[in-house]
Amino acid sequence: MKPLELFFEALRAMAINPLRTGLAMLGMIIGVGAVVLMLAIGQGAQVTVREAIATMGGDLFIVLSGATTTGGLRTGSGSAPTLTLGDAEALGTLPSIEASAPVQTGIAQMTHASSNWSTVVNGVTPAYFSARSWPVEIGQPLDESDVRNASRTAVLGQTVVENLFAGENPVGQIINIKGKPFVVAGVLARKGQSLDGRDQDDTVLVPISTAQRQLFANPFPGTVRFIMVRARSEFKDRADADMGQLLRQRHRIQEGQEADFGIRDLSAAAQSAAASAQAMSLMLGAIASISLVVGGIGIMNVMLMSVTERTREIGLRMAIGARRRDILAQFLVEALLVCLLGGAVGTGLGVGIAWGVSRVAEMVVVVTGSALLLAFGFAAATGLFFGYAPARRAARLHPVEALRHE
């Protein structure tokens, strides 16, 4: 039989018993819909992680102060004032380092008119904007004169602007931080959430000299809480070792002695999160594919029942000249057509549910063309695999035995 004849013959056979056809398609609809939905959720998770990584800035390190030991009790990293402004400047001179920015941080209450807000205030230098790859969207960033003069200028994150100014342009206006007036110099571009779920836009940047002298008492002048460092991409692999060697020399730490600082590769943590998201996407796809297998088994059972019901018809076809391969092809085309039609409906169902999930749960879901092709490919493969046994059984029927079947 010609391909077109096989196609119309398969449609005719499916139309004769629509209930049986619908039951065969149901498993495939659910299976393909589940695959599309799970892949969309997994891809959305990967996109979310990639966006979070992008907001961090590439090749980012954080250098933390060391720990202290009092009465045999050891505190965590950052509890000892071991890092200085000089350390940050020295790190910035390394060939493998793009930017190095010291940070003095604290929590402060701020007000503007009748609005008030409490958030993290970071005392920084101009290098911070480069280290974090964080541009200013409106106004101007902090400059060296602000740090040198300990000026009361501030750059606000988007969340702070929303809570203090309610749609107004904040540039040039006055906010009070811990009761002290600061002029708003600019507004940072939106960053969104970090990998740990923290709102990066809920922050205020002031000159580090202002933070140390006027906002947060620092009993150890010249020291900083931590240093943000961005490595040059081409020297990323050696940046950690270069920084460790330089700081050991500056702090006069001998070989074998414990360092009084810690270096954390934030981009490595981000890459680990990205790998986890990819693994989750694959796992969700694998789980969803199980429903495709279940749907394929359902198709095989329905097709076996169809062979039994149509045994006499098969015998008549063989008696008038149909070959075994024609019967085999006919039943394979029927199984394939059931799977493809079910796959088409399931794809629409999966896309619709994915859209609903994104709206209701406010999740990022991404439906890609490759995911749809993969779902259709699985549907076709399932039809051929599970349709072969019933088709082979139909093709191996003996004409005389088949004609005697009641």
Backbone hydrogen bonds, N-H to C=O, Kabsch-Sander energy under -0.5 kcal/mol:
donor,donor_aa,acceptor,acceptor_aa,energy
6,L,2,K,-2.4
7,F,3,P,-2.2
8,F,4,L,-2.3
9,E,5,E,-2.2
10,A,6,L,-2.3
11,L,7,F,-2.1
12,R,8,F,-2.2
13,A,9,E,-2.3
14,M,10,A,-2.1
15,A,11,L,-2.2
16,I,12,R,-1.4
17,N,13,A,-0.8
21,T,17,N,-2.0
22,G,18,P,-2.8
23,L,19,L,-2.4
24,A,20,R,-2.0
25,M,21,T,-2.2
26,L,22,G,-1.8
27,G,23,L,-0.9
28,M,24,A,-0.7
29,I,25,M,-2.7
30,I,26,L,-2.4
31,G,27,G,-2.4
32,V,28,M,-2.9
33,G,29,I,-2.3
34,A,30,I,-2.4
35,V,31,G,-2.2
36,V,32,V,-2.7
37,L,33,G,-2.4
38,M,34,A,-2.8
39,L,35,V,-2.5
40,A,36,V,-2.1
41,I,37,L,-2.3
42,G,38,M,-2.7
43,Q,39,L,-2.8
44,G,40,A,-2.1
45,A,41,I,-2.2
46,Q,42,G,-1.9
47,V,43,Q,-2.4
48,T,44,G,-2.5
49,V,45,A,-2.2
50,R,46,Q,-2.6
51,E,47,V,-2.5
52,A,48,T,-2.1
53,I,49,V,-2.5
54,A,50,R,-2.3
55,T,51,E,-1.9
56,M,52,A,-1.1
57,G,53,I,-0.9
60,L,57,G,-0.5
61,F,229,V,-3.6
62,I,264,R,-2.1
63,V,227,I,-2.9
64,L,62,I,-0.6
64,L,262,G,-3.2
65,S,225,R,-1.1
66,G,260,D,-1.3
70,T,73,L,-2.7
73,L,70,T,-1.8
74,R,72,G,-0.5
75,T,68,T,-3.0
75,T,73,L,-0.5
78,G,65,S,-1.6
78,G,66,G,-0.6
79,S,66,G,-0.5
79,S,76,G,-1.4
80,A,66,G,-2.3
82,T,80,A,-2.0
83,L,224,V,-0.5
85,L,222,G,-2.2
88,A,84,T,-1.6
89,E,85,L,-2.1
90,A,86,G,-2.5
91,L,87,D,-2.5
92,G,88,A,-1.7
93,T,89,E,-0.5
93,T,90,A,-1.2
94,L,91,L,-1.4
97,I,94,L,-1.6
98,E,230,R,-2.8
99,A,230,R,-1.7
101,A,228,M,-3.2
103,V,226,F,-2.6
104,Q,123,G,-2.2
106,G,121,V,-1.6
108,A,119,T,-2.3
110,M,117,W,-2.9
111,T,176,N,-2.0
112,H,115,S,-2.7
115,S,112,H,-2.6
117,W,110,M,-2.7
119,T,108,A,-2.1
120,V,202,D,-0.8
121,V,106,G,-3.5
122,N,120,V,-0.5
122,N,204,V,-3.1
123,G,104,Q,-4.1
123,G,121,V,-0.6
124,V,122,N,-0.6
124,V,206,V,-2.8
128,Y,125,T,-2.1
129,F,126,P,-1.0
130,S,126,P,-0.6
131,A,127,A,-2.7
132,R,128,Y,-2.5
133,S,130,S,-0.6
134,W,129,F,-2.5
137,E,135,P,-0.5
137,E,187,V,-2.4
138,I,187,V,-1.6
140,Q,185,A,-2.5
146,D,143,D,-0.6
147,V,143,D,-1.4
148,R,144,E,-2.9
149,N,145,S,-2.5
150,A,146,D,-0.6
150,A,147,V,-0.6
151,S,146,D,-2.0
153,T,151,S,-1.6
154,A,183,V,-2.3
155,V,205,L,-2.6
156,L,186,G,-2.2
157,G,203,T,-2.3
159,T,201,D,-0.7
160,V,201,D,-1.0
161,V,157,G,-2.0
162,E,158,Q,-2.3
163,N,159,T,-1.7
164,L,160,V,-1.9
165,F,161,V,-2.7
166,A,161,V,-0.8
166,A,162,E,-0.5
168,E,165,F,-1.7
172,G,184,V,-3.0
173,Q,170,P,-2.5
175,I,182,F,-2.5
176,N,111,T,-2.6
177,I,175,I,-0.6
177,I,180,K,-2.9
178,K,109,Q,-2.7
178,K,176,N,-0.6
180,K,177,I,-1.6
182,F,175,I,-3.2
183,V,152,R,-2.7
184,V,173,Q,-2.7
185,A,154,A,-3.0
185,A,183,V,-0.7
186,G,154,A,-1.0
187,V,138,I,-2.8
188,L,156,L,-3.0
189,A,135,P,-2.4
194,S,198,R,-2.4
197,G,194,S,-1.8
200,Q,192,G,-1.8
200,Q,198,R,-0.9
202,D,199,D,-1.2
203,T,201,D,-1.6
204,V,120,V,-1.8
205,L,155,V,-3.0
206,V,122,N,-2.4
208,I,124,V,-2.1
211,A,207,P,-2.2
212,Q,208,I,-2.2
213,R,209,S,-2.1
214,Q,210,T,-2.8
215,L,210,T,-1.0
215,L,211,A,-0.7
216,F,211,A,-3.2
217,A,215,L,-0.6
218,N,212,Q,-0.5
223,T,220,F,-1.9
224,V,83,L,-2.1
225,R,103,V,-1.2
226,F,103,V,-1.6
227,I,63,V,-2.2
228,M,101,A,-3.0
229,V,61,F,-2.7
230,R,99,A,-2.7
231,A,59,D,-2.6
231,A,229,V,-0.5
232,R,96,S,-2.6
235,F,232,R,-1.5
236,K,233,S,-1.1
238,R,235,F,-1.0
239,A,235,F,-1.0
239,A,236,K,-0.6
240,D,236,K,-0.6
242,D,238,R,-2.4
243,M,239,A,-2.7
244,G,240,D,-2.4
245,Q,241,A,-2.5
246,L,242,D,-2.2
247,L,243,M,-2.5
248,R,244,G,-2.0
249,Q,245,Q,-1.9
250,R,246,L,-2.5
251,H,247,L,-2.4
252,R,249,Q,-0.8
253,I,248,R,-2.5
254,Q,252,R,-0.6
257,Q,254,Q,-2.0
262,G,64,L,-2.3
264,R,62,I,-2.4
266,L,60,L,-1.4
266,L,264,R,-1.0
267,S,60,L,-1.3
269,A,265,D,-1.4
270,A,266,L,-2.0
271,Q,267,S,-2.5
272,S,268,A,-2.0
273,A,269,A,-2.0
274,A,270,A,-2.3
275,A,271,Q,-2.4
276,S,272,S,-2.2
277,A,273,A,-2.3
278,Q,274,A,-2.2
279,A,275,A,-2.4
280,M,276,S,-2.4
281,S,277,A,-2.1
282,L,278,Q,-2.3
283,M,279,A,-2.4
284,L,280,M,-2.7
285,G,281,S,-2.2
286,A,282,L,-2.4
287,I,283,M,-2.6
288,A,284,L,-2.5
289,S,285,G,-1.9
290,I,286,A,-0.8
290,I,287,I,-0.9
291,S,287,I,-0.7
291,S,288,A,-0.9
292,L,288,A,-0.8
293,V,289,S,-1.8
294,V,290,I,-2.4
295,G,291,S,-2.4
296,G,292,L,-2.4
297,I,293,V,-2.3
298,G,294,V,-2.0
299,I,295,G,-2.0
300,M,296,G,-2.3
301,N,297,I,-2.3
302,V,298,G,-2.3
303,M,299,I,-2.7
304,L,300,M,-2.4
305,M,301,N,-2.1
306,S,302,V,-2.1
307,V,303,M,-2.4
308,T,304,L,-2.0
309,E,305,M,-2.4
310,R,306,S,-1.9
311,T,308,T,-1.1
314,I,310,R,-2.3
315,G,311,T,-2.2
316,L,312,R,-2.3
317,R,313,E,-2.2
318,M,314,I,-2.3
319,A,315,G,-2.2
320,I,316,L,-1.6
321,G,318,M,-1.4
322,A,317,R,-2.9
326,D,323,R,-0.5
327,I,323,R,-1.9
328,L,324,R,-2.7
329,A,325,R,-2.5
330,Q,326,D,-2.4
331,F,327,I,-2.1
332,L,328,L,-2.1
333,V,329,A,-2.6
334,E,330,Q,-1.9
335,A,331,F,-2.3
336,L,332,L,-2.7
337,L,333,V,-2.8
338,V,334,E,-2.4
339,C,335,A,-2.1
340,L,336,L,-2.5
341,L,337,L,-2.6
342,G,338,V,-2.4
343,G,339,C,-2.7
344,A,340,L,-2.4
345,V,341,L,-2.2
346,G,342,G,-2.8
347,T,343,G,-2.4
348,G,344,A,-1.9
349,L,345,V,-2.3
350,G,346,G,-3.0
351,V,347,T,-2.6
352,G,348,G,-2.2
353,I,349,L,-2.6
354,A,350,G,-2.5
355,W,351,V,-2.3
356,G,352,G,-2.2
357,V,353,I,-2.9
358,S,354,A,-2.3
359,R,355,W,-1.6
360,V,356,G,-3.0
361,A,357,V,-2.3
363,M,357,V,-0.7
365,V,363,M,-0.7
366,V,40,A,-2.1
368,T,366,V,-0.7
372,L,368,T,-1.7
373,L,369,G,-2.5
374,L,370,S,-2.3
375,A,371,A,-2.3
376,F,372,L,-2.5
377,G,373,L,-2.8
378,F,374,L,-2.5
379,A,375,A,-2.2
380,A,376,F,-2.7
381,A,377,G,-2.6
382,T,378,F,-2.7
383,G,379,A,-2.2
384,L,380,A,-2.3
385,F,381,A,-2.7
386,F,382,T,-2.7
387,G,383,G,-1.4
388,Y,384,L,-0.8
389,A,385,F,-0.6
391,A,387,G,-1.9
392,R,388,Y,-3.1
393,R,389,A,-2.2
394,A,390,P,-2.4
395,A,391,A,-2.4
396,R,392,R,-1.5
397,L,394,A,-1.1
402,A,398,H,-2.9
403,L,399,P,-2.2
404,R,400,V,-1.5
405,H,401,E,-0.6
405,H,402,A,-0.7
